[in-house]
């Protein structure tokens, strides 16, 4: 019998036993196979890190193209604490192309700039929640930070403050409502259109055909060109979404005739909130870092910001909120009533008690000091009183749902329960689907 043979366990057969050299080779092959797998895994991890790094580097490159400016009136927020971002929809026609001038009107037609849309978005990184507060652009206030050289009356519509830049609008908001602003983002007409196109459109359910009023027979200004003749759930492109958000003469077709939206600018705010909700839903369903880069590169020339808002801030925000849906955004609108001023025309006058409750609920606590309170149609100041705490009643409430808060009575000084109003959606408005 040879040295590397031994009797087999069955029938006395003989089996060739592997030599020490062959055993070492087998162990080496097993180690080599494991090492190859490990090397492949390491290579894949490195490739992912490189791709993510390049993606973030490209994101920072695109972000560097965004116009930034110091914000002297912005308040610094503590690390990890909730913060407020003012979104300003500018109606400036500066820098538009000939086609855009045809669509929106030229600089000669509409000079200067006003805040066509005023929304404050409150972000709470700790809880992953967000809410928005819309301020009607015709809200009657005392302007702050507007130079006398502008010739504007100090008692005016809040949107006129933006003619002197973001700082004047921010200072007016802080002094009028006690809401601290930590950052601002200014978006022009084309920003929404480009953002929706970059997302591949947004899905909206249109219950009735909708359009802007026919200005050929009834002259009107700033017609947005809204015209959606088909009903049902459908994908709106950027131009349609922009027209829907801008429409000041919104009409819907029912039972053989056209009806106008009687809620005017408040209805316009509601539709803007619905569009934002649909855009959040689309961003959630299609999110990836490359989509974020595509979105930023599409709108980089359409907006500006304060220089305290960094690329890492926005990237972290996108990562933290990429699964945030439109239904999770609690939307509030500052309560106002339509009125006529002797020199400012049609204005929105703040309802002080209701507004106090809404602002406190939006901020999750009392608002700050008010230097120049909102005014009534005659220019008299209106008192916003921080609501008193509500005594526990034993009932539970759901975070983000409309809650009952208390507002101090202007006459007796006692706390009275007031339900903070939220946006209601008229049956004729398109909504996310």
Helices and strands as residue ranges (DSSP letters): E 5-7, E 14-16, H 20-64, E 67-69, E 83-90, H 98-104, E 115-124, E 129-134, E 140-142, G 148-150, E 155-157, G 158-164, H 166-177, E 183-187, H 189-198, E 202-206, E 210-212, E 227-228, E 232-236, H 238-246, E 250-254, E 257-260, H 264-285, H 289-299, E 303-306, H 311-321, G 326-328, E 330-333, E 336-341, E 345-350, H 352-363, E 404-408, E 415-419, E 431-432
